[in-house]
Amino acid sequence: MTVPGNIEKYLANYSVGDRWSIISESFDGIDNVVVIPALAESGHIFKTLASLSKNPRAELSRTLAVCVINNGDADNVPADEFTDNQYTLKVLDNREQPPVLFNSVRQSGLRIAYVDASSPGLEMPGKTAGVGLARKIGLDLALEIFNYDKDCPKLLFSLDADTLVERNYLSVVRDSFEKEKTTTSVIAFAHQAAVSVDEQAAICCYEIFLRYYVLGLRWAGSPCAFHSVGSTMVCTAGGYVTVRGMNKRRAGEDFYFLDKLAKIGRMGRINTTTVHPSSRPSRRVPFGTGKRIISFTEGKESDYSLYNPQSFAVLKEWLEYMSSCRDMDSEIILAHAESIHPSLDTFLRMNRFSQTWNRLAENSGDRAHLRRHFLRWFDGFKTFKLIRHLTNNGLPPVDMFAALRQLMEMTGKSLPIEVKQGSIPPLQDRMDILYCLRELDR
């Protein structure tokens, strides 16, 4: 098999190396690799694999599900998590009686492999142990097993061990990449139902928070208006190596990974299948779904607020100005930024806009190139930092449902229910609002 030069270069210079390996019966004919990091997930990962196994048999035959069973070293992993990982490894290696539902998975045609990043000598180093490195291990190793002789996109799917997929997950994603010729896509998502009323109310509010932010970015015309949910990410092998692969962050790895991928091509959006992340509470990472569910259920008032809708109005005016900007003098641009909002000018000066703009202008052959270079600089991370800066400097957070109503009015839409100022609506009303936002996302 001939490995493309760009893949070889990445493997030689940026991959995790040969410390870990994929254990599988066969690597023949692999075009899709689904990477599933798992830390003490024996209660969930087999359900995830079961949902994946219900996909069309033709797709399963060309797909390898790689479970990266991971933990830190002995000083950094609780004994119960290590024991759970070892049990999962034994099941995947046919050395332990599997859960009943796993028998049907074995018979489905789904090809399952694993990476042992848990056992002594194979665990992840303490300072880098986390979901980012776990994803990177699986994704890097996947590059070595694709059937590059077959002319079709080689797809890297990122999934989580507690996420469920639909029966058309593999086929819809494959069809989208082959027709749209994208290098990266994000799949529609909807959280699973929670186990209690309080947690269901919490996951509703958290998902509203996620969708509100992207809705605001989309209305503002930002090219960064996409969700960064780890279990929704798919990219080609070529796209993966172009951005030098996954980062090793313990949290937020999905945001930074997609932010890099967005700079090399159009971000596709797949809405004809849906992934279903877990809605369970968790304290494993400093932010994200699990932590926010705990926060919501504890009734912290700050969680029932959203970014001020006027922040997106500032962003919109800034992006529109820069898209048609004819001024090459950075001070003239900054003066206009101050007229949009004083804190925008402050933010740009803090981020050395003048020096950056002058450098970009010198290295751009025409205005089209200059605009592209500007948007690579003013990326998803800069956009997020601007919204946060505006939040802390003149545009404070707004009550969640009041903010939603304002933003919907700005976009020419309306909420399906009327919410009184300062009130928190009952669960069914929250669900109705969430369903409305999901539809707007499609």
N, C-alpha and C positions, 0 to 999 in steps of 0.2 A: 504494500500500500504506500502511495506517495503522499507525504504530509506536506501541505502548502508551506512555502517559505516563511510567511508571516506567523504561522502557528509554531513552526520550529524555533523562530527567533524568540517568541514569547516564552516557550517552554525552557529555552536555554537561559533566559535572563530574568524572568519575572515570576515563574511558577513556584509552588511550594517545594519543589524538588522531589526527592525519592524517599522521603521519610515515611510517607503513607502510600497505600496502594488500594485499588478497587478489587474486591474479591467477588468474582462472578464465574458462573459456569461457562459463559461464552460472551464474546464481544462481536460476533459476526453480524454484519448488516445494520449497525446502529446509526440512526439518523437523528434521534431525539434522546436527550439525557435529562431526566428529572432529578434534580439534586434536592435532597430533603435532610437538612441538619436536624439532629435529635439529641436532646439532653434530658435524660430521665423521662422519656415519652412513651413508655410501654403501654400506657393506658390510652394512647391516642394514635400512635403511628400506624398501627395495623388497620385502624378504621380509615386512615388516609389512604393507605395502599389499597384497601378494599374499594374505595370510591374510584381510584385510578384504574383498577382492574376491570371496571364496567365499561371502559371505553372500547371502541371497535377493535376487534382482534387483529385486523390488518395494521392498525397503528401500534398496538401492543407489541407486535412482532418486531418492530423497528425501534422500540423504545426500551431504554434501560433506566429503571428507578434506582438511584444511588442514595442509600441511607447513610449519612455521615454521623455515626454514633460518637459523640464527643464529650469531653470534659477536660478541665484543667488538671494539674498535677495533684498529688495526694494532699498537699498542703492547702489546696484551693477548691476541693470538691467535697461536699458532704457525703458521708458514707452511704446514705440511702440513694443518692443520685448515682453514685458509682455502681452500686448493686443493681439498680434498675437498668443502667446501660449494659451491664454484663449479661443480664437476662435477655435483653433485646438482641444482643449480638449472638447469643446461643440460639435463639429462635431463628434468626436469619441464616445461621450456619447449620440449621437442622440438628442441633445438639440439645434442643429443649422442646418439650411439647408446646405447640403454638396455640394461641387462642382459637376457638372454634371458627370464627369468621375468617381466619387466615387460611383455612383449608381451601375455601373457594377461590382465594387469591392465587394460590399455588396452581389451581386447575385452569385459571383464566387465560393463560398465555402471557401474562405480564412478566417481564424479565426483571428480576430483583437482584440487586447487588448491595454491598455495604463497604464502608471504610471504617476500620477500627482506629478511632482517634481517642480511645478511652483507656485501653489496657496499659499497664505499667510499661514505660518505654515508648509508647505510642501516643500518650496523652498530649494535649496542646499545651505549649509553654504558658506559664501563669500570667505573664503580662499581656499576652495577645489572645488568650483563650476567650472565646465568645462567638456569637453567631456570624460575624463577618468572616473570621478565619475559617469557621466550619463550612460556610458557603464556598469560600475560596478554594478550600481543599477539594471539595467535590467538583467544582466547575473546572479547576485547573486539570485535575486528573481526567475529566471527561474529554478534554481536547485530545488525549492520546488514544482514544478508542473509537472515534468516529470513522465511518466508512467514507473517506474522502474521495475514493474512486468513483463514487456514485454522484452524479450531477444534480444535487438538490441542496437546499439550505440545511446546515447542521445546527440544530436548535438546542439551546441551553435553557431549560425551564427551572425557575426557582420556586420551590414550594416550602411550606412549613409542616412540621410533623403533626400539627393539630388542625390542619386545614382540609376541607373536603372539596372535591371537584365534581363537575357534572359529566354525564356520559359522552358528551361531544367535545370535551376539553382538548384532547390531543388533535382530533381531526379539524376542529375549527381553527386552532392556532396554526397548524400546518398549512391549511388552506389560505389563511390570511397572509402568512409570510411568502408563500409562493405567488400569490396574486399581487400583493402590494409592494413587494421587493423592499421591505423595511429591514433595518438592522436590529430594531428594538420595538417591543410593544408592551403595553400594560393591559391586563385583562380586567373586565368589570368584576367588582367584588360586592359581596353583601355578607355581613357577619352572621354566623349561626345564632339560633335562638339561645338565650341564656337559660340557666337552670333555675333562676329565681326571678320574681317580679322586679326586685330592686336591681339586680344585675342586668335585666332586660332594659329597664329604664336607663341604666347607665350606659349600656352599649349603644342605645339609640342616640343619646346625647354625644357620645364620642364620635360616632359615625357622622352625625350632623356637623360636628366640628371639622372633621376631615373634608367633608363635601363642601362646606361653606367656604373654606380656604381656596379650594380649587375653582369653585364657582366664581369667587371674587377675582382670581387670577385670569380666568377665561374671559370674564366681562372686561377686564382691563386690557385685554389683548396680549397677555404675556405668553411667550412660547413655552413657558415652564408650567402650564396649566395641566398637570397630570398628577395622578396619585402615586405616591411612593410607598407602596405596601409590598413588603418583600415577597409574599406568596403570589403576587400578580405579575411578576417580571419574567419576560422571555427575551432572549437576544440570540443573534447568530454567533457562531464561533468567531467569525471574522470581526464582528463588532466588539466582541468581548476582548480580543487581543489588541484591537486598536486603542482601547482606553486602558490598556495594561491591567485588565482583569479586575476582580473584586477587591475591595479594600478589607482591612482587618479590624474594622471598628466593632466594638462590643454592642453598639446600638446605633441606629441611624445609618447603617451600612447601605440600606436600600436607597435612601435619599441621595447620598453622595454618588453611588454607582449610577443611578439613573440620570443624575445631573451631568455626569461625564458623557454618558451615552447620548444624551439629548444634543450635545455639541457636534456630533459627527453625522447626524442625519435626522430625518423626521421621526418623531415618536408616534408609533402606531397605537391605536386604541381598538381593542377587541371587545365588542359588546354582545356577541351572539353566543357567548358562554359566560359563566360566572364562577368564580372561586369563592369559597365560603370560609373565611378565617374564623378562628375560635373567638368566643366572647368571654373567656374565663379570666378571672383576676390573676395577677402574677406580680411578684416583686423582683424578678430576675434581672431586669434591666432598668436603668434610671428613668426612662420615659417610654412611651408606646402604649399599645392597647391595654395590656394587663395592668400596668401601673395606673393608667387613667381610670380603668373600671373601679379599682380600689378607691381612688380619689373621689369619683362620683358617688359611690355608695356611702362614703363617709360624709357626704354632704358638704364638701368644701365649696364655698360660694364662688370662688374664682373660677371654678370649672364650669359654672353656668353663665359664662360671658364669652364673647367672641371678639376678634379684632374689629376695630371701628370700621364700618363700611366706607367712611371717607378715606381711609388708608388706600383702598383700592381705587378710589377716584383720583388720588394723588398719583398713584402708579400709572393709571390709565393716561392721564394728561402728560406725564413724563415720557412714557413710551411713544405716544402719538407725536409729541414734539420731536423726539429723537429720530423717529422714522422719516420725518420730512425736514430735518434740520439741514440748513445750508450754511450755518456759521461754523467756521473752522477755529475761531477764537474760543478757547475753553472758558474764559472769563465771561464772555457774552452768554454762553450756555449756562454757566452757573448763576448768572443774574436772572435768567429766565426760570431756572429751577427754584430760586428763592421766591419768585413771584407765584409759583405753583404752591409752595409751602416752605416756610423758612427752615423747617427740619430736613427737608429734602436737600437743600443747599448744604446744610451742616453735614449730613450723611455723606454726600459726594466728596466734600473736602476731607472728611475723616478717612475716606477710602482713596485719596490721592487721585481724584478724577482728572485734574488738569494734566498731571504727568502721564497718566494712562492715555487720555485722549490724544495728546500730542504724539505719543509713540504710535498709537493705532493709526493716526492720520498719516504719519511718515511711512508706514508700512502697508498702506492700502492703495491699490492702483486706481480705484474709483470709489464712488459713494456706495455702490452696492457692496463692495468688499468691506468698506468702513463700517457699514451697518452690521454686516455679519460678524465682524471682529468685535464691535461694541456689544452685541448680544451674547457673544462667548464670554466677554468680561462680566456683563451684567446678567449673570446666570441665575439658576434657581436659588443658589445659596445667597448671592447678593440680594436677590428679590426678597427672600425670607428675612434677611438682616434689615432691609429697609422697612418692611412692615413692622418688625419688632422695634426698630428705632422710632418710627412714627408713634407706635403704641406708648413708648416711654417718654415721648417728647411732643405732647400737644394733642394727640388723638387717642385717648384712653379707651380701654375695652368697653363694650356695650353689652347690656343684658342679652343673653343668647337669642331669645326669640324676638326681641325688638330689633337686634342686629339683622337677623334673618329677614324680618319684614322689610327693613330698609333696603337691604341688598336686593331682595326680590323686586321691589319697586324700581330700583335703579336699572335692573335688567329687563323691566317690562313684564315681569311675572307677578304672581301673587301666591301666598300660602293657601293651602286648602282649608285652613281654619283661622279664626280670629283669636289672637292671644293678647290678653290684657297686659299692659305695661307692668313689668316687674314680676309677673306671675310665672310659675312653672307648670305647664299643662300636664294633665294626666297621661298615663302611658299610651293609651290608644291614640290620643292626639299627637303625641311625639312620633308614634309609628306612622301616622298619616303624613306628617311632615317629612319624615325620612323617606317614605315611598315616593313622595313628590320630588325630593332631591335626587333620588336614584334615577328617576325617569329623566330629569334634566341632564343628568350625567351621560346619558346614552346618545 
